Amino acid sequence: MHSRARMSRFPLFPAVLLFLLLTTRQWPDTQTAVQAVHYNPDTQADPYRPDTQAEPYRPDTQADQSAPYRPADQTATYTPYTSTENPQLQVMAGMMEAMHAEIKSLRRSVFHMAELKAFERRLAAMEARQAAALEDLSSRQNQTAARQEERFADFCRTRRMGMSTGEIPDSSFTASSYYDHRFVPVNARFNINRCWIPRTPTAEWLKIDLGQETLVYGVITQGRPDYGQWTMTYKLSFSMDGQTWATYAGTDGSDKVFQGNYDRSSPVYNFLHTPVTTRHVQFHPLAYQNYPAVRMEVLGCPTELLD
């Protein structure tokens, strides 16, 4: 801001000096000016005092021995005129010196401004490179997170929640009914020599409490191990509190009907197109071979593994 103030005053400065010079200076006529060029204080009167009698210039007059000889064709060097008898010239000389100092200061300011602009350009280039680096880093982080999610999903798609290993206790199995003591709900564990069979073949369900909030990716089912009975199609529903249930829907928004088993022993995997966060899983048999029978396992991961 200080440099701008200086630059705004500077264009008026020469005009002020010229005005003072023209209004205050008493300019001599041509003859007096010529005499002033060859003025010698020993032989001539002060040309700036018209009332002083001056001797005419004589070329053969003995010159001051202290002044060096200068041929007529030699170019004279400029020496600023100073006089203690003309205070206006002293003021002008001081103003010229101040103007010269001002010009030097302005040059330094312009040089500093040029350096500042160059620095600003370098800083802008650095900021652009930094922004590009941050964008690349963010892209890499997103890619890394996506790969981690894919690996986590691949892991959870094959992770068994513990129905076949006993990690889920017997008390977590309940059902709408069971045929007799050989086919109680706890016998619905995957890959054992027993199974769950309901009392009637329609409108029955088997419920499993996973014991914790879980991200469910799918289920595995089998039929009755010792006889030709299995579930051919079924639905799944989920609940967080065991009271309010939501049937899993397909991509078209309707209840998803999963394709089940085609024999009594082969495991059939069914994966959800979108994982479900839940605690309770309910199995609803629909079509069946001879009678609905099932052994099953839930695939997924506890949500605490995501933290």
C-alpha positions in Angstrom: 0.0 0.0 0.0 2.9 2.3 0.8 4.4 1.8 -2.7 1.1 2.5 -4.3 0.9 5.8 -2.4 4.4 6.8 -3.6 3.6 6.0 -7.2 0.4 8.0 -7.1 2.3 11.2 -6.0 5.3 10.8 -8.3 3.7 11.8 -11.7 2.9 15.3 -10.3 6.4 15.9 -9.0 8.1 17.0 -12.3 5.2 19.4 -13.1 5.5 21.0 -9.7 9.3 21.5 -10.1 8.8 23.0 -13.6 6.2 25.4 -12.4 8.4 26.6 -9.5 11.3 27.0 -11.9 9.4 29.1 -14.5 7.7 31.3 -11.9 10.6 32.0 -9.6 13.7 32.0 -11.9 14.8 35.2 -13.4 16.3 34.2 -16.7 19.1 36.4 -18.2 19.0 37.5 -21.8 21.2 35.8 -24.5 24.2 38.0 -24.1 24.2 37.6 -20.3 23.9 33.8 -20.7 26.9 33.8 -23.0 28.9 35.8 -20.5 27.8 33.5 -17.7 29.3 30.5 -19.6 32.7 32.2 -19.6 32.3 33.9 -16.3 35.5 34.6 -14.4 35.1 36.1 -10.9 38.5 37.9 -11.2 37.7 39.8 -14.4 33.9 39.9 -14.7 31.0 40.8 -12.6 28.3 38.3 -11.5 26.1 37.9 -14.6 23.1 37.4 -12.4 23.5 41.0 -11.1 22.6 43.4 -13.9 23.7 46.4 -11.9 27.3 45.2 -11.6 29.7 46.6 -14.2 31.4 43.7 -16.1 34.3 43.9 -18.4 33.9 42.6 -21.9 35.3 39.3 -22.7 38.8 39.4 -24.1 40.3 36.2 -25.5 43.9 37.4 -24.8 43.1 38.2 -21.1 45.2 36.2 -18.8 43.1 33.3 -17.6 43.1 31.9 -14.1 46.0 29.5 -13.8 43.9 27.3 -11.6 41.3 26.5 -14.3 42.5 23.9 -16.8 42.6 24.7 -20.5 39.7 23.2 -22.5 39.6 23.4 -26.3 36.5 24.9 -27.8 35.5 21.6 -29.5 35.8 19.6 -26.3 32.5 18.6 -24.8 31.9 20.1 -21.4 30.9 17.7 -18.6 27.7 18.5 -16.7 28.2 19.8 -13.2 25.0 20.6 -11.3 24.8 24.3 -10.5 24.7 25.2 -6.8 24.6 28.6 -5.3 24.4 29.7 -1.7 23.0 33.0 -2.9 19.8 31.6 -4.5 17.8 29.7 -1.9 15.2 28.7 -4.6 17.9 26.7 -6.4 18.9 25.1 -3.2 15.3 24.0 -2.6 15.1 22.7 -6.2 18.4 20.8 -5.7 17.0 19.3 -2.5 13.8 18.4 -4.3 15.8 16.8 -7.1 17.7 14.7 -4.6 14.5 13.7 -2.9 13.0 12.8 -6.3 16.1 10.7 -7.2 15.8 8.9 -3.9 12.1 8.4 -4.6 12.9 6.9 -8.0 15.4 4.6 -6.5 12.9 3.5 -3.9 10.3 3.0 -6.6 12.7 0.9 -8.6 13.3 -1.2 -5.5 9.6 -1.5 -5.0 9.0 -2.5 -8.6 11.8 -5.1 -8.3 10.3 -6.4 -5.1 6.9 -6.6 -6.8 8.3 -8.5 -9.7 9.9 -10.9 -7.2 6.6 -11.2 -5.3 4.8 -12.0 -8.5 7.3 -14.6 -9.4 7.0 -16.1 -5.9 3.2 -16.1 -6.3 3.5 -18.0 -9.6 5.8 -20.5 -8.0 3.5 -20.8 -5.0 0.5 -21.3 -7.3 2.4 -24.1 -9.2 3.3 -25.7 -5.9 -0.4 -25.6 -4.8 -1.4 -27.1 -8.1 1.1 -29.9 -7.7 -0.1 -30.4 -4.1 -3.7 -30.5 -5.1 -2.9 -33.1 -7.8 -0.9 -35.1 -5.3 -3.8 -35.0 -2.8 -6.3 -36.0 -5.5 -4.1 -38.9 -6.5 -3.7 -39.9 -2.8 -7.5 -39.7 -2.3 -8.0 -41.9 -5.4 -5.5 -44.4 -4.2 -7.1 -44.5 -0.7 -10.5 -45.0 -2.3 -9.1 -47.8 -4.4 -7.5 -49.3 -1.3 -10.7 -49.0 0.7 -12.7 -50.6 -2.2 -10.2 -53.5 -2.4 -10.4 -54.0 1.4 -14.2 -54.0 1.2 -14.0 -56.6 -1.6 -11.6 -58.7 0.4 -13.8 -58.3 3.5 -16.9 -59.3 1.5 -15.1 -62.3 0.1 -14.1 -63.3 3.5 -17.6 -62.9 5.0 -19.3 -64.7 2.1 -17.6 -67.8 3.2 -17.4 -67.3 7.0 -19.8 -69.5 8.9 -21.5 -67.9 11.9 -21.2 -71.1 14.0 -24.4 -73.2 13.5 -22.3 -76.2 12.4 -19.5 -75.7 15.0 -21.6 -75.2 18.1 -20.6 -71.5 18.6 -24.3 -70.6 18.4 -25.9 -72.3 21.4 -29.0 -74.6 21.3 -31.1 -72.0 22.9 -30.7 -69.8 19.8 -32.8 -72.2 17.7 -36.6 -71.9 17.8 -39.4 -72.9 15.3 -43.1 -72.7 14.7 -43.3 -76.4 15.3 -41.4 -79.7 14.9 -42.5 -83.1 13.8 -41.3 -85.1 16.9 -38.2 -85.2 19.2 -36.0 -86.5 16.4 -36.6 -83.3 14.4 -36.4 -80.5 17.0 -35.1 -77.0 15.9 -31.6 -77.5 17.3 -31.1 -80.4 14.8 -31.1 -77.9 12.0 -27.4 -77.4 12.3 -25.5 -77.7 9.1 -23.7 -80.9 8.2 -24.9 -83.1 11.0 -26.8 -86.4 10.9 -30.1 -85.0 11.9 -32.4 -82.2 10.6 -35.4 -80.0 11.4 -38.8 -81.0 10.1 -42.0 -79.0 10.9 -45.2 -80.6 12.0 -47.1 -79.5 8.9 -45.7 -78.8 5.4 -47.0 -75.2 5.1 -46.7 -71.8 6.9 -43.8 -73.0 9.1 -40.6 -71.2 10.0 -37.3 -71.8 11.7 -35.6 -68.9 13.6 -31.9 -68.5 14.6 -30.6 -65.9 17.1 -27.1 -65.1 16.0 -26.4 -63.5 19.4 -24.9 -60.2 18.1 -25.4 -57.7 15.3 -24.2 -59.4 12.2 -23.7 -58.5 8.5 -25.4 -61.5 6.8 -24.2 -62.4 3.3 -26.0 -65.7 2.6 -27.0 -69.2 3.8 -26.1 -72.8 3.1 -28.8 -75.5 3.1 -29.0 -79.3 3.1 -31.8 -81.9 3.1 -32.5 -84.8 5.5 -29.4 -86.9 5.6 -31.1 -90.4 5.9 -34.1 -90.0 3.7 -35.2 -88.3 0.5 -36.7 -85.2 2.0 -35.5 -81.6 1.3 -36.6 -78.0 0.8 -36.7 -76.9 -2.8 -37.5 -73.2 -2.4 -37.7 -70.9 0.6 -37.7 -67.3 1.8 -35.7 -65.4 4.4 -36.7 -62.7 6.8 -34.6 -60.7 9.2 -35.0 -58.8 12.5 -32.9 -56.8 14.9 -35.1 -57.3 18.0 -36.9 -60.6 17.1 -40.3 -58.9 17.0 -40.4 -56.8 13.8 -39.5 -58.8 10.7 -38.7 -57.9 7.1 -38.8 -60.4 4.3 -35.7 -60.2 2.1 -36.6 -58.6 -1.3 -35.1 -59.2 -4.7 -33.9 -56.6 -7.2 -37.5 -56.1 -8.4 -38.7 -55.2 -4.9 -40.8 -58.4 -4.4 -40.1 -61.1 -1.9 -37.0 -63.1 -2.9 -37.6 -66.8 -3.5 -34.4 -68.7 -3.1 -33.7 -72.0 -5.0 -32.9 -74.7 -2.4 -31.8 -78.2 -2.6 -32.1 -80.8 -5.3 -31.0 -83.8 -3.2 -30.7 -84.7 0.5 -27.0 -84.1 1.1 -25.4 -81.7 -1.4 -24.9 -78.2 0.2 -26.5 -75.3 -1.8 -25.2 -71.8 -1.3 -27.4 -68.7 -1.7 -25.9 -65.2 -1.4 -27.7 -62.0 -0.8 -27.2 -59.4 -3.6 -27.1 -56.8 -0.7 -25.8 -57.9 2.7 -28.2 -57.4 5.6 -27.3 -56.1 9.1 -29.4 -58.1 11.5 -29.4 -60.4 14.6 -32.2 -62.8 13.9 -32.7 -64.9 10.8 -35.9 -66.7 9.9 -36.2 -69.6 7.4 -39.5 -70.1 5.6 -39.8 -73.4 3.6 -42.0 -73.2 0.5 -41.7 -76.0 -2.1 -40.2 -79.4 -0.9 -39.5 -82.9 -1.9 -41.7 -85.4 0.0 -41.6 -83.2 3.1 -39.8 -79.9 4.1 -36.6 -80.8 5.9 -33.5 -78.6 6.4 -30.0 -78.3 7.8 -28.5 -74.8 7.4 -25.7 -72.4 8.2 -25.6 -68.6 8.1 -22.7 -66.9 6.3 -21.5 -63.5 7.5 -19.4 -61.4 10.0 -20.2 -59.6 13.2 -20.3 -55.9 12.6 -17.7 -55.4 15.3 -15.1 -56.7 12.9 -15.8 -53.6 10.8 -14.7 -51.2 13.6 
